[in-house]
Amino acid sequence: MAKSSSLKSTLAVSLNNYLDAGAIVAGASGVTLWQNYLGLTEMHLGWLNALSANALGAAIGAIIGGFLADKFGRKFIFTYNLLVYMTGVMIIMLSCNFPMLLAGFLVTGISVGIGVPASWTYISESSEIHNRGRNICISQMSWGLGPMFILFFGMLLAPGGLLYAPVESLAHAFLGEDAAQAAIEVFSSRVVFLTLFIVAFIAWTLQRQLEESAEFTAQKSNEKSSSIVDNIKLLFTNKIAVKTVAFLAVIYLTWNLVASVMGFFMPHIYETAGGLSNETANMLSCVSWVFVVVTTFIISFFVDKVAHRFFYIFGLAAALTAWILIIGGGVSTIGGIWLFTILWGVNNGSSVQVFYALWGSELFPAKFRAGAQGLMFFIVRGLSAVWGLVFTFIYGDNGEGFTLAAYCMITLLLISLVVGLVGMPNTRGKSLEQITKERYGENI
């Protein structure tokens, strides 16, 4: 596949990452507004996080979508999945009670999970050998652009924001002049979700035009038809595959337990522990994502040329430094908050997720490549759902447990660093076929 062709398809598929992270942060940017509108407790917020694209919703979708992509093709997922996403977003936009809001988060999360394994698999399979890392970085940039734009919209549309007046007028037009103030204010979050609906429609239109992965087509033409159950059995009985799942799940889980909390609760943490307004909290979170995009853009030029170990250490070092400094300086100081924001953004730009996406699509044969990623995503996001509930107890209603939570974050990041360095594979500059033969032999 020509370079321009792989880049074009990468950009189209990468919109799924925009929608993934965008869904998480759209909920985060307006979580306080929904809390005021519906009278939600911290436990309610924990359930929203647990069943959303941030955790269990995506976990359920991933294990379904991964094996469907291996059975019916990557294009099959692209053809139908975003219709589910748009349905979930529409439910959120129209929510007037907690069960409806929770259902919208769950449906959207399931769609996100279904799309992730197929997206990363398709990008790797359609990339040239010396552009695979670059294309995964482009996908990661999209994962950064989603929150950056969503938080920017949230900042402008939030109560007190530059564009709140038109939102307020629109809300009164729909709800009447005597509508409660909380109902008016939460309308800004509904508009933010509307932007995700529009991007999802554009992505669905583009992805329906993609050709099926050549590697998937070749795999299907060279083997006897195998069922989803057969692929699952093969994945769980092959020792190399099981070890690979364990390695990738550990490094991604320990990092994602930290990232998932930050993705959903960062603005809320700024507001409760830092005492900032909703508008300022969204602005700082938006700045963090700017650093994600810039950092990923820079490393995309070097990730296929420089040892992966360097970028892996660099990203986690930034994350660890952020949490260590924030404990020492205190989240209540504006200087500490800014330094934390920047370092966490740098970490996300050179994050474990970049290498999880890259290695996850390299280290498995095409037969169960997406299914293996779906399984790992299920494990990671499922446990992240449990952690999201636990975190609310550790953190407390007003951030009184923030220091204890920070020490938990540091421990998890250290585990990801050590395990990653010990088990890091050497795949740079190799074709997917070569990697598969080296790991699994000729017949798999």
C-alpha positions as CSV (number, residue, x, y, z in Angstrom):
1,M,0.0,0.0,0.0
2,A,1.4,3.4,-1.0
3,K,2.4,5.8,1.7
4,S,-0.3,8.3,0.8
5,S,-2.9,5.5,0.9
6,S,-1.9,4.3,4.3
7,L,-1.9,7.8,5.7
8,K,-5.3,8.5,4.3
9,S,-6.8,5.4,5.8
10,T,-5.0,6.0,9.1
11,L,-6.6,9.5,9.3
12,A,-10.1,8.1,8.7
13,V,-9.7,5.3,11.2
14,S,-8.0,7.5,13.8
15,L,-11.3,9.5,14.2
16,N,-12.4,6.5,16.3
17,N,-9.7,7.5,18.9
18,Y,-11.0,11.1,18.7
19,L,-14.5,9.8,19.5
20,D,-13.2,7.4,22.2
21,A,-11.3,10.0,24.2
22,G,-13.8,12.7,23.3
23,A,-16.7,10.7,24.8
24,I,-14.7,10.3,28.1
25,V,-13.8,13.9,28.4
26,A,-17.2,15.2,27.2
27,G,-18.6,13.5,30.3
28,A,-15.8,14.8,32.5
29,S,-16.1,18.4,31.3
30,G,-19.8,18.6,32.2
31,V,-19.9,16.1,35.1
32,T,-20.4,18.8,37.7
33,L,-23.2,20.3,35.6
34,W,-25.0,17.0,35.4
35,Q,-24.4,16.5,39.1
36,N,-26.2,19.8,39.9
37,Y,-29.0,19.1,37.4
38,L,-29.8,15.6,38.5
39,G,-28.7,15.8,42.1
40,L,-26.0,13.2,41.7
41,T,-23.8,11.9,44.5
42,E,-20.1,10.9,44.1
43,M,-21.3,7.3,43.9
44,H,-23.5,8.2,40.9
45,L,-20.4,9.8,39.3
46,G,-18.5,6.6,40.0
47,W,-21.1,4.6,38.2
48,L,-21.1,6.9,35.2
49,N,-17.3,6.5,35.0
50,A,-17.5,2.7,35.5
51,L,-20.1,2.1,32.7
52,S,-18.8,4.6,30.2
53,A,-16.2,4.6,27.4
54,N,-13.7,5.0,30.2
55,A,-14.2,1.5,31.6
56,L,-16.9,-1.3,31.6
57,G,-18.8,-0.1,28.6
58,A,-15.7,-0.1,26.5
59,A,-14.6,-3.4,28.0
60,I,-17.8,-5.2,27.0
61,G,-17.6,-3.7,23.5
62,A,-14.0,-4.6,23.0
63,I,-14.2,-8.3,23.7
64,I,-17.2,-8.5,21.3
65,G,-15.7,-6.2,18.6
66,G,-12.3,-7.9,18.6
67,F,-13.5,-11.3,17.7
68,L,-16.1,-10.0,15.3
69,A,-13.3,-8.1,13.5
70,D,-11.3,-11.4,13.2
71,K,-14.3,-13.3,11.9
72,F,-16.1,-10.8,9.6
73,G,-13.3,-8.3,8.9
74,R,-12.2,-4.9,10.0
75,K,-14.4,-3.1,7.5
76,F,-17.5,-4.9,9.0
77,I,-16.9,-3.0,12.2
78,F,-16.4,0.3,10.4
79,T,-19.6,-0.1,8.5
80,Y,-22.0,-0.5,11.5
81,N,-20.3,0.4,14.8
82,L,-20.5,4.2,14.7
83,L,-24.3,3.9,14.3
84,V,-24.3,2.5,17.8
85,Y,-22.0,5.3,19.0
86,M,-24.4,8.0,17.5
87,T,-27.3,6.3,19.2
88,G,-25.5,6.4,22.6
89,V,-24.6,10.1,22.2
90,M,-28.2,10.9,21.3
91,I,-29.5,9.3,24.4
92,I,-27.0,11.4,26.5
93,M,-28.1,14.6,24.7
94,L,-31.7,13.9,25.5
95,S,-31.2,12.7,29.1
96,C,-33.5,14.0,31.8
97,N,-32.8,11.5,34.6
98,F,-29.9,9.4,35.9
99,P,-30.9,6.0,34.3
100,M,-31.2,7.6,30.9
101,L,-27.8,9.3,31.3
102,L,-26.2,6.1,32.5
103,A,-27.7,4.1,29.5
104,G,-26.3,6.7,27.1
105,F,-22.8,6.4,28.7
106,L,-23.0,2.6,28.5
107,V,-24.1,2.4,24.8
108,T,-21.5,4.9,23.8
109,G,-18.9,3.0,25.8
110,I,-19.8,-0.3,24.2
111,S,-19.4,1.3,20.7
112,V,-16.0,2.7,21.7
113,G,-14.9,-0.7,22.8
114,I,-16.1,-2.4,19.6
115,G,-14.1,0.0,17.5
116,V,-10.8,0.1,19.3
117,P,-9.3,-3.4,18.4
118,A,-10.4,-3.1,14.8
119,S,-9.0,0.4,14.5
120,W,-5.5,-0.3,15.8
121,T,-5.4,-3.6,13.9
122,Y,-6.4,-2.0,10.6
123,I,-3.8,0.8,11.0
124,S,-1.0,-1.6,11.6
125,E,-2.1,-4.0,8.8
126,S,-2.4,-1.1,6.3
127,S,0.9,0.6,7.2
128,E,4.3,0.2,5.6
129,I,7.1,-1.4,7.8
130,H,8.8,1.9,8.4
131,N,5.6,3.9,9.0
132,R,3.8,1.6,11.4
133,G,4.9,3.5,14.5
134,R,4.2,6.8,12.9
135,N,0.7,5.8,12.0
136,I,0.0,4.6,15.5
137,C,1.2,8.0,16.7
138,I,-1.2,9.7,14.4
139,S,-3.9,7.6,15.9
140,Q,-2.7,8.7,19.4
141,M,-2.7,12.4,18.2
142,S,-6.3,11.9,17.4
143,W,-6.8,10.6,20.9
144,G,-5.3,13.8,22.1
145,L,-7.2,16.1,19.7
146,G,-10.6,14.7,20.9
147,P,-10.2,15.9,24.5
148,M,-8.4,19.1,23.4
149,F,-11.3,20.2,21.3
150,I,-14.0,18.9,23.6
151,L,-12.5,20.6,26.6
152,F,-12.1,23.8,24.5
153,F,-15.8,23.6,23.6
154,G,-16.7,22.9,27.2
155,M,-14.7,25.9,28.4
156,L,-16.4,28.2,25.9
157,L,-19.9,26.8,26.4
158,A,-19.8,26.4,30.2
159,P,-21.5,28.9,32.5
160,G,-19.4,32.0,32.4
161,G,-17.8,31.0,29.1
162,L,-17.6,33.2,26.1
163,L,-20.3,31.3,24.2
164,Y,-22.6,30.6,27.2
165,A,-25.1,33.3,26.3
166,P,-26.2,31.6,23.0
167,V,-26.4,28.3,24.8
168,E,-28.6,29.9,27.5
169,S,-30.9,31.4,24.9
170,L,-31.1,28.0,23.1
171,A,-31.9,26.2,26.4
172,H,-34.7,28.7,27.2
173,A,-36.1,28.2,23.7
174,F,-36.3,24.5,24.3
175,L,-37.2,24.4,28.0
176,G,-39.1,27.7,28.5
177,E,-38.2,30.8,30.4
178,D,-39.1,29.4,33.8
179,A,-36.7,26.4,33.5
180,A,-34.5,25.7,36.5
181,Q,-31.0,27.2,36.4
182,A,-29.3,23.8,36.7
183,A,-31.3,22.6,33.6
184,I,-30.2,25.6,31.7
185,E,-26.6,25.2,32.6
186,V,-26.4,21.5,31.7
187,F,-27.5,22.4,28.2
188,S,-23.9,23.4,27.5
189,S,-22.9,19.7,28.0
190,R,-25.7,18.6,25.7
191,V,-24.2,20.8,22.9
192,V,-20.7,19.4,23.6
193,F,-22.1,15.9,23.0
194,L,-23.7,17.2,19.8
195,T,-20.3,17.9,18.4
196,L,-19.3,14.3,19.0
197,F,-22.4,13.2,17.1
198,I,-21.4,15.3,14.1
199,V,-17.8,13.9,14.1
200,A,-19.1,10.4,14.4
201,F,-21.3,10.9,11.4
202,I,-18.4,12.2,9.4
203,A,-16.1,9.3,10.5
204,W,-18.8,6.7,9.6
205,T,-19.1,8.2,6.2
206,L,-15.4,8.0,5.6
207,Q,-14.8,4.6,7.0
208,R,-17.6,3.0,5.0
209,Q,-15.5,3.8,1.9
210,L,-12.3,2.0,3.1
211,E,-11.2,-1.2,1.6
212,E,-10.8,-4.3,3.7
213,S,-7.3,-5.0,5.2
214,A,-5.2,-6.8,2.7
215,E,-3.7,-9.0,5.4
216,F,-7.1,-10.0,6.7
217,T,-8.2,-10.9,3.2
218,A,-5.0,-13.0,2.6
219,Q,-5.4,-14.7,6.0
220,K,-9.0,-15.7,5.1
221,S,-8.1,-16.9,1.6
222,N,-5.3,-19.1,2.9
223,E,-7.0,-20.9,5.7
224,K,-10.1,-23.0,6.3
225,S,-13.0,-21.2,7.8
226,S,-12.6,-20.9,11.5
227,S,-15.3,-19.9,14.0
228,I,-15.0,-17.2,16.7
229,V,-14.9,-20.0,19.3
230,D,-12.0,-21.7,17.4
231,N,-10.0,-18.4,17.5
232,I,-10.7,-18.0,21.2
233,K,-9.5,-21.5,21.9
234,L,-6.3,-20.9,19.9
235,L,-5.6,-17.7,21.7
236,F,-5.9,-19.3,25.1
237,T,-4.0,-22.5,24.3
238,N,-1.0,-20.9,22.6
239,K,1.7,-20.3,25.2
240,I,3.3,-17.4,23.3
241,A,0.0,-15.7,22.9
242,V,-1.0,-16.1,26.6
243,K,2.4,-14.7,27.7
244,T,1.9,-11.8,25.3
245,V,-1.6,-11.0,26.6
246,A,-0.3,-11.1,30.2
247,F,2.6,-8.7,29.4
248,L,0.6,-6.2,27.5
249,A,-2.4,-6.3,29.9
250,V,-0.1,-5.6,32.9
251,I,1.7,-2.6,31.4
252,Y,-1.5,-1.1,29.9
253,L,-3.7,-1.9,33.0
254,T,-1.4,-0.3,35.5
255,W,-0.9,2.8,33.4
256,N,-4.6,3.0,32.4
257,L,-5.8,2.8,36.0
258,V,-4.1,6.1,36.4
259,A,-5.1,7.5,33.0
260,S,-8.8,6.5,33.3
261,V,-9.2,8.3,36.6
262,M,-7.5,11.4,35.1
263,G,-9.5,11.3,31.9
264,F,-12.8,11.4,33.7
265,F,-12.1,13.1,37.0
266,M,-9.3,15.6,36.1
267,P,-11.7,18.7,35.8
268,H,-13.6,17.5,38.9
269,I,-10.3,17.2,40.8
270,Y,-9.3,20.7,39.8
271,E,-12.7,22.0,41.0
272,T,-12.9,20.1,44.4
273,A,-9.3,19.8,45.5
274,G,-7.9,22.8,43.6
275,G,-10.9,25.1,44.2
276,L,-11.1,26.2,40.6
277,S,-14.1,27.1,38.6
278,N,-15.6,24.7,36.0
279,E,-14.4,27.0,33.2
280,T,-10.8,27.2,34.5
281,A,-10.7,23.4,35.2
282,N,-11.7,22.7,31.6
283,M,-9.1,25.2,30.4
284,L,-6.3,23.5,32.3
285,S,-7.4,20.1,31.1
286,C,-7.5,21.4,27.6
287,V,-3.9,22.7,27.9
288,S,-2.8,19.2,29.1
289,W,-4.2,17.7,25.9
290,V,-2.4,20.3,23.8
291,F,0.9,18.9,25.2
292,V,-0.4,15.4,24.4
293,V,-0.8,16.3,20.7
294,V,2.5,18.3,20.5
295,T,4.5,15.5,22.2
296,T,3.0,12.7,20.0
297,F,3.5,14.8,16.9
298,I,7.2,15.1,17.7
299,I,7.9,11.5,18.5
300,S,6.0,10.3,15.4
301,F,9.0,11.4,13.4
302,F,11.4,9.3,15.4
303,V,9.4,6.3,16.8
304,D,10.3,4.1,13.8
305,K,14.0,5.1,13.9
306,V,14.8,5.3,17.6
307,A,14.7,2.5,20.2
308,H,11.2,2.2,21.7
309,R,12.8,1.9,25.2
310,F,13.8,5.6,25.1
311,F,10.2,6.9,24.5
312,Y,8.7,4.4,26.9
313,I,10.9,5.6,29.8
314,F,10.5,9.3,28.8
315,G,6.7,9.1,29.0
316,L,6.5,7.3,32.3
317,A,9.2,9.5,33.8
318,A,7.1,12.5,33.1
319,A,4.1,10.8,34.7
320,L,6.0,9.9,37.8
321,T,7.5,13.3,38.2
322,A,4.1,14.9,37.8
323,W,2.6,12.9,40.7
324,I,5.7,13.3,42.9
325,L,5.8,17.0,42.4
326,I,2.1,17.4,43.0
327,I,2.4,15.6,46.4
328,G,5.2,17.9,47.4
329,G,3.8,21.2,46.1
330,G,0.1,20.5,46.8
331,V,-2.7,20.6,44.3
332,S,-4.0,23.8,45.9
333,T,-1.1,25.9,44.5
334,I,-1.6,27.2,41.0
335,G,2.1,26.5,40.2
336,G,1.8,22.9,41.2
337,I,-1.4,22.5,39.2
338,W,0.2,24.0,36.1
339,L,3.3,21.8,36.4
340,F,1.2,18.7,36.9
341,T,-0.9,19.6,33.9
342,I,2.1,20.0,31.6
343,L,3.9,16.9,32.7
344,W,0.8,14.7,32.6
345,G,0.2,16.0,29.0
346,V,3.8,15.0,28.0
347,N,3.2,11.6,29.5
348,N,0.1,11.0,27.5
349,G,1.9,12.1,24.3
350,S,4.6,9.4,24.8
351,S,2.4,7.1,26.7
352,V,2.2,3.4,27.4
353,Q,-1.0,3.4,25.2
354,V,1.1,4.3,22.2
355,F,3.2,1.2,22.6
356,Y,0.3,-1.0,23.8
357,A,-1.5,-0.1,20.5
358,L,1.7,-0.7,18.5
359,W,2.8,-4.0,20.1
360,G,-0.8,-5.3,20.5
361,S,-1.2,-5.1,16.8
362,E,2.3,-6.5,16.0
363,L,2.7,-9.4,18.5
364,F,-0.3,-11.5,17.4
365,P,-1.0,-13.3,14.1
366,A,-3.8,-12.0,11.9
367,K,-6.0,-14.9,12.8
368,F,-6.7,-13.5,16.3
369,R,-5.0,-10.2,16.2
370,A,-8.1,-8.1,16.9
371,G,-9.6,-10.6,19.3
372,A,-6.4,-10.6,21.4
373,Q,-6.6,-6.8,21.6
374,G,-10.3,-7.0,22.5
375,L,-9.5,-9.4,25.3
376,M,-6.8,-7.2,26.7
377,F,-9.0,-4.1,26.4
378,F,-11.8,-6.0,28.2
379,I,-9.5,-6.8,31.1
380,V,-8.0,-3.3,31.3
381,R,-11.2,-1.3,31.0
382,G,-13.2,-3.8,33.1
383,L,-10.8,-3.4,36.0
384,S,-10.7,0.3,35.4
385,A,-14.4,0.3,36.1
386,V,-13.9,-1.3,39.4
387,W,-11.0,1.1,40.2
388,G,-13.2,4.1,39.2
389,L,-15.6,3.1,42.0
390,V,-12.8,2.4,44.5
391,F,-11.2,5.8,43.6
392,T,-14.3,7.7,44.7
393,F,-13.9,6.3,48.2
394,I,-10.2,7.0,48.4
395,Y,-10.5,10.5,47.0
396,G,-13.5,11.5,49.1
397,D,-16.3,14.0,48.4
398,N,-14.0,17.0,48.6
399,G,-10.6,15.7,47.7
400,E,-9.6,15.0,51.3
401,G,-8.0,11.7,50.2
402,F,-6.0,13.1,47.3
403,T,-2.6,12.4,48.7
404,L,-3.3,8.8,49.3
405,A,-4.7,8.5,45.8
406,A,-1.5,10.1,44.5
407,Y,0.6,7.4,46.2
408,C,-1.6,4.7,44.6
409,M,-1.0,6.4,41.2
410,I,2.8,6.4,41.7
411,T,2.8,2.7,42.6
412,L,0.8,1.8,39.5
413,L,3.1,3.8,37.2
414,L,6.2,2.2,38.6
415,I,4.8,-1.3,37.9
416,S,4.1,-0.3,34.3
417,L,7.7,1.0,33.9
418,V,9.4,-2.0,35.4
419,V,7.3,-4.7,33.6
420,G,7.5,-2.8,30.3
421,L,11.3,-2.6,30.4
422,V,11.7,-6.2,31.3
423,G,9.4,-7.6,28.6
424,M,9.8,-5.0,25.9
425,P,9.8,-6.7,22.4
426,N,12.1,-5.9,19.5
427,T,9.7,-5.3,16.5
428,R,11.0,-2.1,15.0
429,G,11.7,-2.4,11.3
430,K,10.1,-5.8,10.9
431,S,7.0,-6.7,8.9
432,L,4.0,-8.2,10.6
433,E,4.5,-11.4,8.8
434,Q,8.2,-11.6,9.9
435,I,7.2,-10.9,13.5
436,T,4.5,-13.6,13.4
437,K,6.9,-16.2,12.0
438,E,9.6,-15.3,14.6
439,R,7.2,-15.7,17.5
440,Y,4.8,-18.5,16.4
441,G,6.6,-20.4,13.6
442,E,5.3,-21.1,10.1
443,N,2.0,-22.7,11.1
444,I,-0.4,-20.8,13.4
